[in-house]
Amino acid sequence: MSEPRKSIHGQWSSRWAFILAATGSAVGLGNIWKFPYITGENGGGAFVLVYLVCIAIVGIPIMMAEIMLGRRGRQNPINTMGALAREAGQSQLWRLLGWSGVIAGFLILSYYSVIAGWALAYVFRAASGVFIGGTAEGVGKLFSDLTGDPERLLAWHTIFMIMTMIVVARGVRGGLEKAVRFLMPALFVLLLILVGYAMTTDAFAQGMNFLFKPDFSKISGNSILIAMGHAFFTLSLGMGAIMIYGSYVPRDTSIAKTTFLIAGADTLVALLAGMAIFPIVFANGLEPGAGPGLIFKTLPLAFGYMKGGIVIGVLFFILLVFAAWSSSISLIEPAVTWLVENHGMTRMRACAWSGIVTWLMGLGTIFSFNYWSEVKLWGKTFFDLLDYLTANIMLPLGGLFIALFSAWAMSRVASADELNIRNEWGYALWRFLVRFVTPLAVIIVFLNAIGVMK
Ligand code: PHE
């Protein structure tokens, strides 16, 4: 066994600190905002099924691989890949994998922060009582008024970026992951309340059918790619966030067990969000494929009619902001650690620079919803393109190379030592998945989406 490295940024105080932080990273806008709207756009049940299969055979094995690489490398993803490649006698080109992660994190945060800004805006809207007795039309107009106003979007985006950079500047292992301990269960309870409300609408069965009854005629190569991309996005995989969190994990933590916990919690939150939202969609005659505004056009209707709707609405959006916050810090952490480790910057300076660049890039997303809403490339706005490029291309590619590295480039001895799975069969299954199944799945889905496999 080689001498275990230590991260210069220290370690998690315990196994639980890691689980909380990684769950904080995984559970975010991806589960509550993105999962329902892409499910709606891609026809429901069959899409959900493909997504669940991707979580099981691609997401979970890659999460284990990514934590393993991080813990063995103990540096930012670029240096970690460099160090591990050297250890395995491989080319330094593997550092590119780290690079693509750092860049993907930047790009994702630039739009993630704009959407988190919508959630922030909705905390105050919910508090003001404007949702009470609202109609689908009225609530829809409230949403388009917000996205149509670049100044307001910019203000909320700015506030959210400042919130993110303050936490990152203090070091990720500061306070936020402790807060996750209370906030995640609270979010869970609120989602249950919303599902309870959805049950009282007369479209609950219709909503459940939409979510869970697969109709494969509604699915295309492109929607399979979107489902797979989302499995990466929702578990924060393929860009080094989980790798960097893994670099602070103590040696005696079981990677397999923690991965199951994180992936399980993440999937449950997404499914609950879907169960809360689709009955409301159908009960109000809304379009499941309404796009990125879906939760903002549906949940306010529930808050407007249920008892205690103002309090529940305010709490819900506050928790959504926290969920986004604990994800956003992990999106920028790889870039910040890279600036600190390779460019000798202080953490403060590294945060200021990366925050400013991300904030500026966010303008593109803001304008996609107003000034540039008609500017399209391949039928997509700037925001759509950014989302497609990162979630559906960069993350799965990152994941593919993580799988290839851990199962082909790295020695069996090294991965067995680092994963330390007690059960022989468990390890063999993991290795089989990352060696063959995951890479093939990603490649087939890519080829299928570009229409090579008709
Ligand atoms: N997993 C987060 C979510 O679901 C988003 C994310 C992606 C965070 C990639 C970090 C890295 O909202």
Residues whose N, C-alpha, C, O or C-beta is under 5 A from the ligand:
A	BS01	LIG	S25 A26 V27 G28 L29 G30 N31 F233 T234 L235 S236 L237 A241 S327 S330 L331
